[in-house]
Amino acid sequence: MKRVQFLIISLICVHISAQDIAVLKYKGGGDWYSNPTALPNLISFCNERINTKIKAKPETVEVGSNDIFQYPFIHMTGHGNVFFSDEDAENLRNYLISGGFLHIDDNYGMEPFITKELKKVFPDLDLIELPKDHPIFNSAFSFKNGLPKIHEHDGKRPQAFGLFYEGRLVLLFTYECDLGDGWEDQVVHNDPEDVREKALQMGANIVKYAFEN
């Protein structure tokens, strides 16, 4: 009975929440706090360019906390290890199936850890690469070739993977792209303005898609 009540409350919380974004704090030693200027810059861009009304300062929420249900969009990043306890995995699963959306941006080195931990969240689901014509690439700005390449890293092509629950995209994993670095203040990585613009536009696409689906 408690589980049913919890899921009902979760559904209500996620759907009535304002347009706000939070950073996900996780265990394992990975630098969940990296790219500190990224989300504030993305929020400012979204509020100016796609008419969102997101609070300027993103909050921080822990994977296992009920606080995650206050946010329709949660962003996760880092370079290294990620660990979800069984309780963390269950809480994240409940959040996602009750209307929440998680964007995971590999800041370089996260992929082998996060893909393993996501199996705790959805044991029966696999990450699926999104085709170039998926609506997330055209929700606000057009990216005919799919996910843009922001930082080179290993020189691999950028890939966007999704987890779908009952037909709904609940999680987006961006790999070999590093959108977050492109969102940061220009002086951090010295990215050209056109590269930063592409990163911010793609970020706005993700935010818009998450808020509307």
N, C-alpha and C positions, 0 to 999 in steps of 0.2 A: 504494500500500500504506500509506504514512504517513497519507494522508487517512482511509482506512478505520479504521486504528488510533486515530486522533484522535477519530473519531465514536464508536467503541466506548467509549473512555475517557470521553468527554463524557457518554454515556448513563449510565454507571455513576456518575459524579460527581454529576450532577444528582439522580438518584433516591435515592442513599444519604445525601444531605446532610441535616443536621438542619434543623429549622424556623427558618431564619434569613433575614434580609432585608438587602439592600445597596442603597446609593445609586449610581446610574450616573454616572460622570464622563465627559463627552464634550468634544470639541473644537468650535471655532467661535466661542467668545467668550460663549456664553450662560451664565447664572448657574446652573449645575448644582447649586450648593451652597446655593441659596435654601431658605427654610423650615427652618432647622436644628433647631427643636424639634418639627417635624411627625412624623417617623417615630418618634422615641422615645416620643412621646405615643400614637401609634397602636399601637405594640408593647405598651405598658403596658395599653392598653384591651383589646387582643386577648388578652393573657395573663390578664387579670382576667375578661373577659366571655365569651370563647369557648374558654377552656382551652388556648390555644396555649402553647408553651414557647420563645418566641423570645428570643434574647439581647437584653438591654436596650439595648445600644449597637449601632446598625447600622454595618456596615463601608462603605467606599467602594471601588468597583471601576471600572476603566477599560474602555471598550467593547472594546478590542482585547486585553484580558488574559485568559489562561486562568483567572484567579481567578473569573470570573463563573460558572463551572461548579460552584462550591461552594455556590451559592445558588439555591434553587428559586424565589425571588421577588426581582425587582429593580425598584426604583422610580426613575423619572426625572422631573425637573421643570425649570422654568426659564421665563424671560421672552423670551429672544431666540434668536439664531442657534444652529443645530446643524449639525455637519459630521461625517460618517462617511467615513473613508478606505475604500478597497476592502477592506483587511484588517480594519478595524473591522466593516464590513457582513458579511463572511463569518463572522467570529467570532460576531457577534450572531445571525446566521441559524443557525449550528450549535448555539448555546446554546438557541435557541427550539425547533428541531425535535427536540432531544434531551431535551426535558422541561421546560425552563425557562419562566418566565413574566415578561413585562415589563409594568409599569403605567406609563404616561406620563400625567402630570397637567399640563395646560397651565396655567401660572401666570400667563398672559396674555401673548400675543405669540409663543408658540412654534409655533402651528399651521402657518403657511406653510412653516416650515423643516423641521419634523419630518416632515410628510407627504411632502415632496420626498425627504428622506434615507431614509425607509422603503422607497422604490422601489429603493434600492440593496440593501436587505436581501432583499426579496421582490418582484422586478420584475413578477411575474405575479399578485400578489395586491393587492386593493384593500381599503381600510378600509370596513367595513360597519357601519351603525348597528344597534345591538342593540335588539331589540323590548323593550317594557316587561315582557314575561313571561319574559325570559331568566332562567335560574336564578341568575345572579350577583346579581340584585336581590332574591333571597330565600334566599340560602345560610345566613345567620344571622339577619338582620333583614329585615322585609318593607318593600319600597318599591314599592307598587302602581303608582306613576306613573313608575317608572324612576329615573334618576339625579337626585338632589336638587340644587337650586340653592343654592350656598353664598355666592358673591360675585356681584354684579350685572355688573361689567365693562361690556360693550356692551349688556346687557339682553336678549341672545338666550337662547333656551331651552337648558338643559343637554343635552348629547348624549354618549352613550357609543358609541365606535366600536371594532370589533374586527378583528383579523387572524386568520383561520382557516387552519390548515395541516392538511390531511388530516382535516378535520372537527373539529379541536381548537382552541379559543380559546387562542392563544399570546401575544397582545398585546392590552391594553386601553388605549385612548386616551380620557381624559375631558376634555371641552372645554366652555368656558363654564360651568364649575362651580366649579373651584378647591377641590377637596377638601383639598389640602395646607394652604391658609390656615386652613381649619376645624379641622385637626388641631393647629395651632400653639398655644402657650400663649395663654390668653385675653387677656392684656395686649397681645399683639402686634397684633391686629386688633379687639379689643373686640367680638368676635362674641357674641351672646346664647348662653346655655348650650344652648338647644334647637337652635340652628343648629350648634353644635359637636358636639352629640350626634348629629345627623343625619349630619354629615361622618364622625365616628368610626365610626358604625354601618355606613355604606356602605363605609368603608375596611376594616372587619372582614369584610364580605361578600366583598370582593375578595380579601383574604388567604385566607380560608377556601376560596373557590372555587379559587384558584390552588394551594393545598396539596392539594386533593382531586381535581383533574382534570389 
